[in-house]
Amino acid sequence: MKINYKSVFFDLDGTLIDTLEDIAASMNKALKLRGFPELPTGDYRDKVGWGINRLAYLCIPEGERKPETVDLVASCAAEFYAETPLLYSRPYPGILELLSVLKHRKIRMSVITNKPDPVAQKVLASLFPADTFECVRGEIMGSPRKPDPACVWEVLVDLDLMPSSIIIMGDSEIDMEMATASGCYALGVSWGYRSRDTIEKAGARKIIDHPDELLEFF
């Protein structure tokens, strides 16, 4: 039986937009400022996704990961990133076309990300038409963040939608775990920052290799 999906909740980094270079540049600037070694951009692929504090923790040398040090590096990196989040970041090939088709078909679209909410709003407003997403939910201090399913449930209540009618599309284990826990369809993408094996093990029900494969669900 074909399910009548009504909406897609997208992850942002590694799913809609390739932001790795900008994230790496900001964190490396913060690390260097505090006397820690910078990391190659590729090393960030398996570290992003949990939010800025977790990223700082993973990037700081193990013996230096004191809470106050992590907070300081995270704060610096967040400030640098907020200033210049779009030097290198661009939508992945096929994403703009996909969103245009979905909008034409009246499929409701939202974004749930662990990127700080003001920066997420700024990035999406700069790279996509203003009326593309019905809801954009970034990380807000004191509120649940991915993979906590409460992130999804809050948006579902706001938009009057049921979990069974939602596809959550993302590139990481964080997205797949959140989708499964919230009762939504877990759709992985292969073009992001995590390996196919990682997102399969995290519960992806299907993995697509090109954005237009999402259209098969509608």
N, C-alpha and C positions, 0 to 999 in steps of 0.2 A: 504494500500500500504506500503510495506517495504521500509524504507529509507536506502540508501546506505551510511552508515557512513564510513568515511575514516580515522578518527583520534580520539584519546582520549587525552584530557587535564586533567591530574591528579592534585588534591591537594596533598600536601606532608604530613604534620602533621595530624594524625588521619585518613588518607586514605591509603597511601602507608606504612607509618612507624609509630610505636607507640613511640613518642618522649617525652611524657608527663613527665616522671621522670627526664630526662636531663634538660628540660625547667624549671621545678619546682626547681631543685637543683641549677641552675644558678641564677634564680630570688631570691630564698630564701637567697642565699649567698650575693647578692647585698642588699637585704632588711636588713639583719642582720648587714652588714657593716655600714649601715646608721642609725642603731638603731631602725628599724621597726620590728614588729613581723613577723616571718615566717609563711607560710600557708601550710596546709596539701596538699599533691600532688593532691588529688581528687578535691580540690577547684579550681584547674587550668583548669578543663575540660571546663567550660563555659567562661573562660577568654582568652584563646589563640585564635589566628587566625587573629587578626587585625594588628599584627605587635608588635614589642618590646616596643615602646613608649606607645601604648594603654594598653599593658599588665602591664607595670609598673604603669600606672595610676590606673588601677583597683586593683592592689595589695597593693598600698600605702593606709594607713588609710585616710578616707575621709577628715579630717581636715588638712591633710598635703600635699594635691595634688597641690602644687604650680608648675607652669611650669618648673622652674629651678630644683626643687626637682625631678620631673618626669624625666627630661632629664638626671639628674645625675644617678639615679637608673637604668634607661634604658641603659645608656652607660656602667655602671659597669656590669650589667647582660649580655649584648651583648658580652663584653670582656671575661667574665667567660665562656659563652656558646661557643664562638669561639674556646677557648682553649680545651674544652672537650665536644664536642657535641655527642659523641658516647659511653658513659659509659654504658648506659642502652638501647639505642634505637635499635630497630630491625624491619625489615619488618613484617607486619601482616601475619599470616598463610595464605598460598595460593597466596600471592602476587607475589612471585618469579616465581611460576608456571604459573600464569596468564600472566605475562609480556613475558615469554618465548613463550607461545602459540601465543600471539598477534604478536610478532616479526616474528614468523614462518609464520603467515598469512599475513605478510607485512602490518599490521596496524600501522600507524604512531603515535608515542607517545611523549608527551611533559609534562612538569610539570610547573604549575603556583602556586607560593606560596608567602606568605608575610614574610617568613623567610628571613633574610638578604642574599643577593645574594651570597656572598663568602661562607657563611656557608652552604647554600642550595647546592651549587656546591660540596662542600667538603663531605657533608653527602651522597649525591646520588652517588658520585664517589666511596665512600668507601663501599657502601652496594649493588650496582648493577653493572653489566657489563658496560664497558665504552661506548658501542654503543647502549645502551637501549633507551635513550631519544634523540629525534631530537633537542629539545630545552628545556632548563631549565631557567625559568625566576623567580628570587627571587626579594625581595624588593631592589630597588635602590633609594637612596635619590634624591628627585626632580622628580621622575617618578610616574605615576599612580600606585596605589596598589589596590588589591581586597577590596571591590567588584566592583570597577570602571571597566566597560566593556572595557575601553581602554586597560587594561592589555591583554585582549583576542585579541582585534582587531590588536594590534601591532604584536602579534605572528602570527595571520592569514595572515597579509600582508607579513611577513618574509617568511612564509612557503607556500604562494600562495594557501590558503584554504578558503572555504566558511563557514560561521557560521552554515548553515543547515547540513553540513557534519560532525559536531563535537559533541562529547559527552564530557561534563564536569562532572567529577566524584569527589565528595567530601563529607565530613562529616558534613559540617556546613551550617548555613544560609548564610554565606558570599559567599560560592561557588554557592549555588542555586540562590541567587540574581544576582551574576555576570553572571551565565549561562543564566538566563532569559533575563537580560538586553542586553546581547550580541547576542541573537538569537540562542544560542546553546541549545542542549538537556541537561536538568538538571537532573543528576542521583545522588541520595543520597546513602550513605552507612550507615549501622546500627552499624558497629563495631567501630566507631570513638568516638569523644568526646561529640557530641551533641545528644540529644534525637531524636527519630523518629518524635515526635510531632513537635519539633522545625524545622527540615528540611522539613517536610511536609508543614507547614505553610509558609515557605520561598519560596515554589514553586517547590519542587522536583516533577518531573513527574513520577518517580518510585524510590523505595528504595530497594536496594539489601542487602542480609544478608550474602553472601559469594562472594569472588572475582570472582569465575568462572561463576557467573550469568551474568557478563558483556558480556561473549562470545555469549549470545543469540542475541545480537545486530548485530552480524557479521555472 
